[in-house]
Amino acid sequence: MKTGWSVLLALTLTALGCPGGFAGEAGSSSPAGRVDFSNDLIPVFTKAGCNAASCHGAAIGRGGLKLSLYGGNPAADYEAIVRQVEGRRVNLARPEESLIVLKPTKQIAHRGGRRLVDGKEGAELLLRWIRQGAENVSSRSLKRVEVAPRKHVAEKPGSSIQLRATAYFSDGSSQDVTRWTVFTAEDPSAVKIDSESAAAKLLRRGRQVVIARYLDRVVPIELIVPLSGSKPDLAAEPRRGFIDRELLDSLSILRLSPSPLVDDATFLRRVTLDLSGRLPTMAAVRAFLAEPGPKKRQVVIDRLLASEEFSEYWTLQLAKLLRIHPDQGEGEIAGTRDKQGALKYHQWLHRQVRDNVGYDRLARSVILATGDSHEVGPANFYRTVKGPRKQAEFMSEVFMGSRLRCANCHNHPLDRWTQDDYHGLAAIFARIEGGQVVKVKASGEVIHPRTLEKALQRIPGEDFLGADIVDGRGRLASWLTDPANPYFSRAIVNRLWKAMMGRGLVEPVDDFRATNPPTHPALLAGLADDFVKNGYDLRHTLRLIALSAAYSRSSKATEENKADGSFYSHAIRQSLGPEVLADAISDVLGVAGRYGEEPKGTRAVTLVDPKTRSVALDILGRCSREESCESPAGSTGGLQRKLHLFNGALLNARIGAPGGRLDKMITAGESPLSIVEQFYLAALGRYPGDAERLFWKEQLGENVPAGRQRELLEDFVWSLLVCNEFVSNH
């Protein structure tokens, strides 16, 4: 239906002798011959780059014209093009003189350069729309976009693949929209896209991702060139379940041979660190290496999963995910650090881990929590960040693995999330008062920046909640933990996978989106389905991963697979976390670390307050948990850590300390080679090899003066504690 404004313009055109200006024309992409602003013109602007963030899609627009990013809000774009600046951008009397035509074709000055070519399809479509009356009407909506191929394996670099995109609409029609689909390579140095022909040329070996964008839909395309010329024979490789099947299938496609499995000593040290955050004791190493039988690895995994050390370590892992830290007080206690709430929260979390409470129940408990945060541990979830928008971002990153924050100012440019999703979720949390006593308020609101009105409560990607619902958290928790939810289970199993395997199937782990596909989609789906079927049991999934052959692969890459960093042809060596490394140093040296006012002997992995006074943990790069510990800013390591390990008091002041392991051994009169063997067992979880024994025998032999012996032994211990084998799970 025409608006009164459109009717007036139509009459004006008729009076000026422009009959037929509104008639349907052959060649239009719409079924009725009319150019559809939302479905036909928005893709033209996107393909030309007009609504990109670097142009008119920027937050403040460019040159006085602001378009929604990638056409996420067609209604606003129509207003900007047709009605703003007194309608001077569209000239219905002389369409070819419209500013919206003259500027992008650069018939007049345009800072963005030529974006459309006069006489070509895009410019002609725009002109035809203006000649038809520049209306904003549509008889159909986009339902889905399919691309072909979704996955393609080429034989060698230099191959070209023709890409296609088809749009399917609500009226049952479909249309080849390849011409107006934007294909973008994640790595332009690996894939060259011809924007005119939509052909992708593969420039080097490996797996590459190309993103197809049409309107608000984005679809990933996987393009592979095998990493070697000959196909490996993987028939003899162990397949202990669907994990190994999926990974070996990928390696077969990539033509990669995996590294061999590790020996028992390496496996024991790795799995003990990954499941319990501790080094295996000397007694455990000796017993494990001496024990016969094919099932001893399974036995040790089950023992670790049942241990208190597992509960302590995985409480730490989840505490970092939930960012448990003392809240900054307000009001009369402004500036003070409220440790009581964090303590209750940590104790509650430890009970959930110890009692093997399902992760779905854990999530529901924190989302639905109310009460005095000094007494109700999970209520502190609402004291972690300040404000409903931050709470929405926090919840989505933790429990959905999604960066919903990208939909704050505009619809998410790389995913399905809209501003309605972001501010609708924030509206749910706006009803929660997050002081010491967490409670539901009778009112609370956030203002939607696009409408400047109160945002309506909304389940992300789903429906708005009724106006009569005061507390929408129940609906949110039920949706989130529903077995059909595509985010919840995948987000946590991806984190478990990274903890065990060194890299997430999706990286970064808090950035699930269509344009960031998993390296192994079927494996991620299989892990998530298995997790749900087994009661959202964290231990079950960790056990499943630990029992796989893939987990037991050596970190020593072969000449053939050394370039692989994503497909698990060899284990990814992981640096020990700050708390784990601090405890490992204390265990090897036999000298306990000191942490603030905590009792002597307290282990770093059990600390509740991430800011407990500790020079050692500061040096090793601990995370404060005020921001995500999964972001680069929260990562550990770096030059400071290495320098202190090499030269600082963290090691040097403790290696030969009275009462420490080395001091006791020397005082007891043990031989240098016995000391060497025991430190190898304590630090590296193995006996020294023949070459190592010979080396240390020469260095610490009979010709060494007695006064020099102790100094050399201290140097030996130092060398163990700074080597890569010690500071990683190798």
BAKE-81249 format. One line per 10 residues: number of its first residue (from 1); for each residue x, z, y of C-alpha. Coordinates in Angstrom, 3 decimals, decimal comma, padded with zeros to 6 digits. Layout:
// residues N
NUM> X:Z:Y; ... .
END
This chain:
// residues 730
1> 000,000:000,000:000,000; 001,371:-000,886:003,445; 001,777:001,818:006,030; 000,228:001,337:009,457; 003,717:000,607:010,760; 004,230:-002,164:008,178; 000,835:-003,708:008,931; 001,643:-003,823:012,654; 004,935:-005,567:011,946; 003,225:-008,017:009,615 .
11> 000,751:-008,977:012,322; 003,617:-009,391:014,759; 005,415:-011,742:012,356; 002,274:-013,794:011,873; 001,856:-014,102:015,628; 005,443:-015,298:015,897; 004,745:-018,104:013,433; 006,406:-016,637:010,367; 003,769:-017,159:007,668; 004,600:-016,416:004,095 .
21> 007,184:-013,801:005,026; 005,558:-011,303:002,669; 004,816:-013,567:-000,260; 006,478:-013,007:-003,643; 009,518:-015,242:-004,077; 011,035:-016,739:-007,184; 014,334:-015,272:-008,248; 013,600:-011,675:-007,257; 014,817:-009,151:-009,801; 011,444:-007,414:-009,789 .
31> 008,745:-008,665:-012,154; 006,244:-009,395:-009,372; 008,778:-011,307:-007,266; 008,986:-008,537:-004,696; 012,319:-006,909:-003,945; 012,106:-003,263:-004,938; 014,109:-001,118:-002,503; 014,864:001,670:-004,983; 015,529:-000,391:-008,104; 016,933:-003,613:-006,617 .
41> 018,609:-002,826:-003,297; 020,157:000,566:-003,965; 022,356:-000,964:-006,727; 023,521:-003,596:-004,214; 024,641:-000,877:-001,800; 026,347:001,018:-004,624; 028,163:-002,069:-005,937; 029,337:-002,850:-002,403; 030,597:000,711:-001,948; 028,292:001,387:001,017 .
51> 026,999:004,695:-000,348; 030,317:005,956:-001,727; 031,822:009,213:-000,474; 034,466:007,247:001,428; 031,794:005,359:003,371; 028,188:006,028:004,398; 027,704:008,297:001,371; 029,991:010,919:002,943; 028,468:014,280:003,856; 028,235:013,248:007,543 .
61> 027,988:009,512:006,931; 030,035:006,898:008,776; 029,430:005,086:012,057; 026,129:006,830:012,659; 024,621:005,804:009,310; 024,316:008,332:006,491; 023,205:007,251:003,040; 022,705:009,481:000,027; 025,706:009,555:-002,284; 025,399:006,663:-004,763 .
71> 021,755:006,268:-003,768; 020,667:009,592:-005,184; 017,844:009,878:-002,607; 016,287:006,415:-002,051; 013,532:007,777:000,189; 016,096:009,212:002,609; 018,075:005,963:002,489; 014,974:003,967:003,345; 014,310:006,208:006,332; 017,908:005,843:007,510 .
81> 017,952:002,047:007,215; 014,453:001,160:008,431; 013,291:003,907:010,779; 016,331:005,548:012,353; 017,891:004,320:015,640; 014,400:003,080:016,556; 014,354:000,587:013,715; 017,203:-001,490:015,149; 018,947:-001,866:011,780; 016,142:-004,097:010,445 .
91> 014,850:-007,081:012,452; 011,634:-008,279:010,862; 011,213:-011,061:013,380; 014,687:-012,471:012,724; 015,842:-011,002:009,391; 019,211:-012,758:009,478; 019,987:-010,888:012,732; 019,368:-007,441:011,193; 022,286:-005,058:011,654; 021,985:-004,061:007,995 .
101> 022,831:-007,717:007,191; 025,278:-008,611:009,964; 027,578:-005,632:009,521; 028,276:-005,641:005,765; 028,705:-009,457:005,864; 031,043:-008,896:008,843; 029,309:-011,366:011,085; 029,789:-008,641:013,677; 032,418:-005,890:013,802; 032,220:-003,490:010,856 .
111> 034,803:-000,763:010,296; 034,137:-000,891:006,570; 035,120:-004,563:006,379; 033,215:-007,255:004,495; 031,135:-005,632:001,779; 028,675:-008,490:001,147; 029,322:-012,223:001,314; 026,875:-014,229:003,433; 024,880:-016,565:001,233; 025,759:-014,736:-001,975 .
121> 023,325:-012,863:-004,209; 023,630:-009,400:-002,663; 023,211:-010,553:000,918; 020,373:-012,897:-000,081; 018,548:-010,092:-001,897; 018,821:-007,926:001,206; 017,534:-010,756:003,417; 014,653:-011,480:001,065; 013,627:-007,824:001,170; 013,524:-007,887:004,990 .
131> 011,578:-011,162:004,979; 009,073:-009,538:002,645; 008,486:-006,785:005,186; 011,211:-004,262:004,330; 008,764:-002,085:002,443; 009,501:000,898:000,221; 007,146:000,253:-002,657; 007,818:000,244:-006,370; 005,722:-000,359:-009,443; 008,249:001,004:-011,912 .
141> 010,942:003,613:-012,360; 014,193:003,532:-014,280; 013,995:005,188:-017,699; 017,430:004,530:-019,162; 020,493:002,334:-019,026; 022,273:001,014:-022,100; 025,752:-000,459:-022,055; 027,514:-002,629:-024,592; 029,860:-001,938:-026,116; 029,744:001,871:-026,043 .
151> 032,912:001,928:-028,134; 035,379:-000,852:-028,810; 038,628:-000,983:-030,754; 041,004:-003,764:-029,703; 043,989:-004,896:-031,728; 046,614:-004,922:-028,993; 047,196:-004,481:-025,248; 046,113:-007,421:-023,139; 042,731:-007,716:-024,847; 039,688:-008,284:-022,626 .
161> 036,240:-006,899:-023,355; 033,077:-008,200:-021,737; 030,926:-005,276:-020,560; 027,141:-005,488:-020,315; 024,471:-003,192:-018,889; 020,725:-003,338:-019,456; 018,165:-001,287:-017,524; 014,864:-000,232:-019,094; 011,924:000,597:-016,837; 008,732:002,609:-017,053 .
171> 006,526:-000,498:-017,180; 008,176:-001,618:-020,417; 010,328:-004,250:-018,767; 014,068:-004,559:-019,172; 016,672:-006,335:-017,116; 020,326:-007,323:-017,397; 021,898:-005,367:-014,545; 025,549:-006,048:-015,356; 025,975:-007,760:-011,971; 024,945:-004,604:-010,126 .
181> 026,552:-002,019:-012,375; 029,752:-000,404:-011,170; 032,340:-000,137:-013,940; 035,195:002,255:-013,153; 038,211:003,018:-015,324; 039,244:006,670:-015,480; 042,835:005,463:-015,517; 043,162:002,197:-013,534; 046,761:001,849:-014,723; 045,479:001,557:-018,302 .
191> 042,341:-000,563:-017,808; 041,822:-003,303:-015,233; 038,199:-004,042:-014,337; 037,145:-007,399:-012,904; 034,234:-006,373:-010,690; 032,788:-009,895:-010,571; 032,804:-010,702:-014,278; 032,560:-007,100:-015,574; 035,440:-007,753:-017,951; 037,791:-004,898:-018,884 .
201> 041,404:-005,719:-019,701; 043,298:-003,114:-021,700; 046,823:-002,717:-020,393; 048,293:-000,206:-022,822; 047,712:001,569:-026,100; 045,564:004,676:-026,463; 042,000:005,793:-025,822; 040,584:004,981:-022,410; 037,228:005,754:-020,801; 035,320:003,442:-018,474 .
211> 032,302:004,780:-016,587; 029,289:002,516:-015,987; 027,060:003,477:-013,029; 023,660:001,983:-012,286; 021,390:003,806:-009,843; 021,597:007,513:-010,745; 022,668:006,912:-014,363; 026,226:007,076:-015,613; 027,288:006,027:-019,111; 030,775:006,400:-020,619 .
221> 032,413:003,563:-022,552; 035,265:004,284:-024,975; 037,948:001,601:-025,315; 040,746:002,025:-027,838; 043,980:000,210:-028,567; 045,629:001,745:-031,676; 048,829:003,608:-030,942; 050,758:001,750:-033,635; 050,637:-001,654:-035,234; 050,196:-000,630:-038,867 .
231> 047,392:001,413:-040,387; 048,617:004,652:-042,031; 047,587:005,743:-045,498; 045,723:009,027:-044,993; 044,197:009,241:-048,459; 046,433:012,132:-049,490; 045,757:014,194:-046,353; 043,728:017,357:-047,079; 040,086:017,324:-045,998; 038,707:020,860:-046,061 .
241> 035,443:020,125:-044,281; 033,871:018,083:-041,521; 036,578:019,093:-039,013; 039,300:017,365:-040,993; 037,097:014,385:-041,803; 036,313:013,718:-038,155; 039,902:014,168:-036,966; 041,373:012,019:-039,724; 038,821:009,289:-039,044; 040,004:009,238:-035,417 .
251> 043,647:009,189:-036,466; 042,890:006,283:-038,784; 041,337:004,299:-035,935; 044,285:005,133:-033,692; 046,680:004,364:-036,566; 048,424:007,695:-036,256; 049,963:009,671:-039,090; 049,620:013,448:-038,734; 052,481:015,916:-038,843; 052,849:017,948:-042,056 .
261> 051,305:021,367:-042,596; 053,297:024,434:-041,555; 054,912:026,915:-043,895; 053,409:030,341:-044,608; 055,499:032,216:-042,042; 054,511:029,890:-039,184; 050,865:029,975:-040,222; 050,762:033,772:-040,369; 052,288:034,200:-036,917; 050,015:031,557:-035,386 .
271> 046,764:032,795:-036,881; 047,568:036,466:-036,198; 048,237:035,719:-032,535; 045,182:033,468:-032,172; 042,722:035,839:-033,847; 044,084:039,255:-032,923; 046,383:038,707:-029,959; 049,215:040,497:-031,768; 052,344:039,613:-033,656; 052,254:040,193:-037,402 .
281> 054,192:043,304:-038,379; 057,395:043,033:-040,411; 055,573:044,546:-043,366; 052,762:041,999:-043,068; 055,238:039,113:-042,947; 057,158:040,320:-046,001; 053,968:040,892:-048,003; 052,429:037,545:-047,057; 055,556:035,562:-047,890; 055,898:037,322:-051,233 .
291> 052,242:036,948:-052,218; 051,436:034,079:-054,621; 048,164:032,194:-054,871; 046,424:029,364:-052,986; 043,824:031,562:-051,241; 046,104:033,964:-049,402; 045,583:032,184:-046,065; 041,838:032,584:-046,409; 042,320:036,268:-047,253; 044,460:036,935:-044,172 .
301> 041,975:035,108:-041,925; 039,116:037,262:-043,200; 041,188:040,427:-042,779; 042,046:039,544:-039,182; 038,423:038,720:-038,335; 037,363:042,152:-039,613; 040,082:044,036:-037,715; 039,799:046,207:-034,627; 042,583:044,115:-033,102; 040,259:041,097:-033,291 .
311> 037,539:043,021:-031,452; 039,947:044,130:-028,730; 041,471:040,706:-028,232; 038,205:038,762:-028,180; 036,674:041,334:-025,875; 039,509:040,403:-023,517; 038,792:036,693:-023,992; 035,096:037,129:-023,175; 035,858:039,559:-020,342; 037,932:036,829:-018,731 .
321> 035,130:034,316:-019,243; 032,594:036,720:-017,691; 035,154:037,692:-015,001; 034,740:041,412:-015,555; 036,492:043,210:-012,711; 035,698:046,192:-010,467; 033,142:045,263:-007,846; 033,991:045,596:-004,169; 031,728:048,330:-002,838; 029,335:047,938:000,066 .
331> 027,834:050,230:002,655; 029,351:053,716:002,661; 031,920:052,737:000,027; 032,838:049,373:001,561; 036,319:048,257:000,580; 036,590:050,600:-002,399; 036,746:049,283:-005,957; 033,882:050,423:-008,176; 035,559:050,780:-011,581; 032,707:052,564:-013,319 .
341> 030,536:049,483:-013,616; 033,397:047,368:-014,973; 034,197:050,072:-017,539; 030,579:050,175:-018,769; 030,452:046,382:-018,903; 033,703:046,187:-020,889; 032,598:048,904:-023,316; 029,278:047,138:-023,875; 031,052:043,823:-024,461; 033,416:045,435:-026,952 .
351> 030,436:046,726:-028,948; 028,912:043,235:-029,031; 032,128:041,764:-030,398; 032,757:044,616:-032,840; 029,192:044,476:-034,183; 029,253:040,661:-034,356; 026,187:040,276:-032,141; 025,108:036,632:-031,873; 026,342:034,854:-028,750; 022,754:033,861:-027,902 .
361> 021,728:037,524:-027,838; 024,763:038,382:-025,729; 023,843:035,688:-023,193; 020,202:036,808:-023,034; 021,303:040,390:-022,486; 023,385:039,602:-019,414; 020,913:037,127:-017,911; 017,944:039,491:-018,293; 019,815:042,701:-017,417; 018,487:045,202:-014,885 .
371> 019,209:048,856:-014,139; 021,993:051,064:-012,850; 025,220:049,130:-013,413; 027,058:052,431:-013,933; 024,909:053,002:-017,007; 023,783:049,517:-018,108; 026,877:047,444:-018,808; 025,425:043,892:-018,692; 023,743:044,595:-015,335; 027,205:044,112:-013,842 .
381> 026,745:040,373:-014,481; 024,884:040,372:-011,167; 027,759:042,058:-009,342; 030,383:039,515:-010,410; 029,743:037,077:-007,559; 027,854:037,420:-004,308; 024,674:035,537:-003,472; 022,161:033,488:-005,492; 023,997:030,168:-005,070; 027,259:031,622:-006,362 .
391> 025,304:033,218:-009,207; 023,818:029,840:-010,128; 027,289:028,258:-010,149; 028,723:031,135:-012,179; 025,962:031,059:-014,773; 026,153:027,288:-015,239; 029,932:027,276:-015,657; 029,978:030,203:-018,101; 026,983:029,411:-020,291; 026,559:025,651:-019,837 .
401> 030,127:024,511:-019,239; 028,766:022,541:-016,256; 029,837:022,471:-012,632; 026,406:022,647:-011,087; 028,068:023,477:-007,761; 028,674:019,745:-007,303; 024,921:019,368:-006,684; 024,810:021,756:-003,731; 025,059:019,273:-000,857; 023,890:016,162:-002,734 .
411> 022,909:015,112:-006,223; 025,843:015,431:-008,601; 027,724:012,132:-008,260; 028,971:012,174:-011,861; 026,169:013,846:-013,788; 022,428:014,307:-014,066; 022,160:017,408:-011,869; 020,192:017,171:-008,632; 019,961:019,304:-005,523; 016,594:020,465:-006,847 .
421> 018,359:021,720:-009,995; 021,036:023,586:-008,052; 018,821:025,236:-005,459; 015,990:025,758:-007,962; 018,338:027,761:-010,196; 019,625:029,654:-007,164; 015,986:030,452:-006,287; 015,625:032,224:-009,646; 018,604:034,446:-008,845; 017,416:034,989:-005,268 .
431> 014,842:037,393:-006,698; 017,589:039,646:-008,092; 019,084:042,482:-006,071; 022,707:042,838:-007,116; 023,786:046,225:-005,800; 024,716:049,174:-007,981; 021,121:049,209:-009,202; 020,177:045,694:-010,293; 016,471:045,015:-009,969; 013,915:042,286:-009,408 .
441> 012,757:041,969:-005,807; 009,207:041,113:-004,796; 010,569:038,279:-002,677; 013,775:036,381:-002,214; 014,546:032,818:-001,304; 017,126:030,126:-000,720; 016,564:027,264:001,680; 016,836:023,760:000,303; 019,243:021,890:002,630; 017,423:018,572:002,256 .
451> 013,877:019,776:002,895; 014,813:022,831:004,993; 012,071:024,634:003,091; 012,116:027,406:000,521; 013,508:026,082:-002,763; 011,215:026,351:-005,779; 012,421:028,103:-008,919; 013,547:025,502:-011,448; 015,115:025,247:-014,888; 018,037:022,799:-014,451 .
461> 017,143:019,293:-015,540; 013,670:020,456:-016,609; 010,622:021,692:-014,685; 009,813:023,719:-011,606; 008,392:027,142:-012,405; 004,946:028,135:-011,262; 004,564:029,814:-007,879; 003,068:032,844:-009,644; 006,314:033,559:-011,546; 008,290:036,270:-009,793 .
471> 011,164:036,624:-012,268; 012,109:033,280:-013,777; 015,046:034,630:-015,790; 012,990:034,933:-018,970; 012,192:031,218:-018,900; 015,818:030,480:-018,045; 017,199:032,567:-020,923; 014,756:031,036:-023,429; 015,637:027,500:-022,320; 019,362:028,223:-022,329 .
481> 019,502:029,719:-025,825; 017,030:027,323:-027,411; 018,719:025,577:-030,385; 017,833:022,234:-028,803; 019,709:023,014:-025,577; 022,519:020,430:-025,347; 024,868:022,653:-023,320; 024,884:026,268:-024,480; 026,324:026,034:-027,994; 028,639:023,145:-027,165 .
491> 030,138:024,995:-024,227; 031,154:028,036:-026,263; 032,361:026,210:-029,398; 034,473:024,010:-027,131; 036,089:027,143:-025,704; 036,658:028,547:-029,205; 038,219:025,241:-030,227; 040,569:025,319:-027,254; 041,587:028,909:-027,976; 042,569:027,924:-031,504 .
501> 043,747:024,339:-031,052; 045,283:024,376:-027,564; 042,986:021,793:-025,991; 039,234:021,502:-025,636; 037,312:018,597:-027,092; 036,052:018,445:-023,510; 038,581:019,181:-020,776; 038,262:021,028:-018,475; 036,082:023,298:-020,594; 033,720:024,073:-017,689 .
511> 033,164:020,410:-016,814; 030,716:018,975:-019,336; 029,190:015,781:-017,927; 028,333:012,258:-019,000; 031,406:010,903:-017,234; 033,732:013,340:-019,029; 032,946:012,636:-022,687; 034,494:014,611:-025,545; 037,442:013,098:-027,376; 035,535:013,595:-030,643 .
521> 031,768:013,575:-029,908; 030,651:013,888:-033,542; 033,015:016,807:-034,140; 031,747:018,683:-031,093; 028,150:018,081:-032,152; 028,949:019,204:-035,691; 030,606:022,412:-034,512; 027,674:023,202:-032,208; 025,051:022,535:-034,901; 026,966:024,646:-037,417 .
531> 027,295:027,445:-034,825; 023,524:027,507:-034,262; 022,717:027,356:-037,990; 024,983:030,354:-038,573; 023,363:032,603:-036,014; 025,622:031,876:-033,030; 028,367:033,765:-034,873; 031,711:033,585:-033,061; 033,650:034,789:-036,089; 032,105:032,100:-038,281 .
541> 033,259:029,259:-036,028; 036,727:030,743:-035,548; 037,042:031,072:-039,332; 035,912:027,477:-039,816; 038,611:026,230:-037,442; 041,330:028,469:-038,878; 040,635:027,241:-042,418; 040,927:023,558:-041,489; 044,032:021,578:-042,341; 044,142:020,427:-038,715 .
551> 044,753:024,016:-037,559; 047,688:024,317:-039,968; 049,566:021,261:-038,747; 053,100:021,591:-037,448; 053,707:021,479:-033,699; 056,769:019,346:-034,370; 055,671:015,852:-033,447; 056,975:012,887:-035,370; 058,498:009,844:-033,719; 055,194:008,103:-034,374 .
561> 052,773:010,710:-032,976; 054,847:012,275:-030,199; 052,793:010,543:-027,482; 049,536:012,022:-028,778; 048,215:014,849:-026,613; 044,504:014,634:-027,401; 043,869:013,774:-031,040; 045,468:016,672:-032,932; 047,928:014,640:-034,998; 050,163:017,664:-034,490 .
571> 049,511:021,203:-033,271; 049,590:021,843:-029,536; 052,072:024,590:-028,780; 050,357:027,276:-026,673; 052,110:029,730:-024,398; 051,138:033,323:-025,058; 048,771:034,777:-022,490; 050,156:037,427:-020,103; 048,558:040,373:-021,879; 049,528:039,105:-025,338 .
581> 053,115:038,399:-024,309; 053,456:041,808:-022,626; 052,281:043,530:-025,815; 054,522:041,318:-027,969; 057,579:042,279:-025,924; 056,671:045,959:-026,250; 056,157:045,621:-030,019; 059,461:043,852:-030,623; 061,492:046,180:-028,428; 059,700:049,335:-029,573 .
591> 059,314:050,352:-025,926; 055,725:050,737:-024,709; 054,643:049,133:-021,439; 053,290:051,284:-018,608; 050,059:050,295:-016,882; 049,074:052,281:-013,826; 047,744:055,702:-014,739; 046,759:054,638:-018,258; 048,153:056,761:-021,124; 051,523:055,735:-022,490 .
601> 051,085:053,346:-025,363; 048,005:051,614:-023,893; 048,033:047,958:-024,856; 047,694:045,293:-022,178; 044,907:043,494:-024,051; 042,705:046,604:-023,800; 042,947:047,046:-020,026; 039,570:046,970:-018,299; 040,789:046,461:-014,730; 042,748:043,196:-014,346 .
611> 044,419:044,700:-011,285; 045,779:047,774:-013,051; 049,213:048,375:-011,556; 051,806:046,509:-013,654; 054,856:044,625:-012,501; 055,162:043,080:-015,967; 051,669:041,550:-015,921; 052,153:040,331:-012,363; 055,359:038,606:-013,432; 053,700:037,065:-016,471 .
621> 050,904:035,589:-014,358; 047,717:037,506:-015,166; 044,356:036,376:-013,805; 042,545:038,644:-011,320; 039,136:037,372:-012,597; 037,823:037,121:-009,043; 037,694:033,381:-009,722; 037,542:031,528:-013,020; 040,515:032,141:-015,292; 039,955:028,642:-016,686 .
631> 040,837:026,871:-013,444; 044,413:025,810:-012,591; 044,597:028,664:-010,065; 043,901:031,111:-012,876; 046,441:029,655:-015,275; 049,531:031,499:-016,379; 053,200:030,593:-016,504; 055,385:029,021:-013,893; 058,897:029,344:-012,545; 058,543:033,015:-011,535 .
641> 057,700:033,985:-015,109; 060,681:032,102:-016,526; 063,137:033,505:-014,003; 062,054:037,077:-014,672; 062,303:036,564:-018,411; 065,823:035,225:-017,996; 067,163:037,624:-015,398; 064,660:040,356:-014,523; 064,186:043,943:-015,530; 061,120:043,048:-017,646 .
651> 063,504:042,512:-020,571; 066,928:043,631:-019,445; 065,908:047,195:-018,608; 064,214:047,708:-021,988; 066,254:045,901:-024,643; 068,755:048,691:-025,172; 066,600:051,572:-023,904; 067,099:054,929:-025,688; 064,508:055,338:-028,437; 063,804:051,616:-028,634 .
661> 064,010:049,546:-031,812; 067,569:048,325:-031,194; 068,865:051,756:-030,160; 067,384:053,364:-033,290; 068,907:050,726:-035,568; 072,360:051,049:-034,024; 072,165:054,845:-034,105; 071,143:054,719:-037,790; 074,265:052,664:-038,518; 072,498:049,522:-039,711 .
671> 074,689:046,444:-040,069; 074,498:043,699:-037,445; 073,095:041,187:-039,951; 070,386:043,634:-041,018; 069,472:044,078:-037,362; 069,358:040,296:-036,920; 067,028:039,875:-039,895; 064,635:042,601:-038,778; 064,395:041,247:-035,238; 063,705:037,768:-036,576 .
681> 060,864:039,236:-038,624; 059,524:041,297:-035,705; 059,769:038,586:-033,025; 059,426:035,258:-034,836; 057,613:036,353:-037,993; 060,195:034,768:-040,317; 063,587:035,274:-041,866; 066,538:033,571:-040,160; 067,536:030,241:-041,679; 070,897:029,631:-043,321 .
691> 072,404:028,060:-040,197; 071,132:030,929:-038,063; 072,550:033,542:-040,436; 075,914:031,841:-040,360; 075,920:031,611:-036,573; 075,085:035,278:-036,049; 077,546:036,339:-038,739; 080,273:034,575:-036,782; 079,136:036,043:-033,466; 078,682:039,609:-034,735 .
701> 081,293:039,703:-037,496; 084,095:042,090:-038,302; 086,410:040,737:-035,611; 084,128:041,930:-032,817; 085,432:045,173:-031,201; 083,134:048,151:-031,749; 082,619:048,611:-028,000; 081,473:045,021:-027,706; 079,067:045,096:-030,655; 076,164:046,732:-028,844 .
711> 076,430:044,379:-025,902; 076,356:041,348:-028,193; 073,349:042,703:-030,076; 071,499:043,168:-026,794; 072,324:039,556:-025,915; 071,017:038,487:-029,318; 067,696:040,289:-028,802; 067,402:038,815:-025,298; 067,955:035,313:-026,690; 065,086:035,777:-029,145 .
721> 062,666:036,990:-026,482; 063,266:034,078:-024,106; 063,213:031,279:-026,678; 060,220:028,921:-026,845; 059,466:030,007:-030,383; 058,793:033,569:-029,226; 056,798:032,914:-026,042; 054,417:030,494:-027,791; 052,336:030,428:-030,948; 054,242:027,258:-031,996 .
END
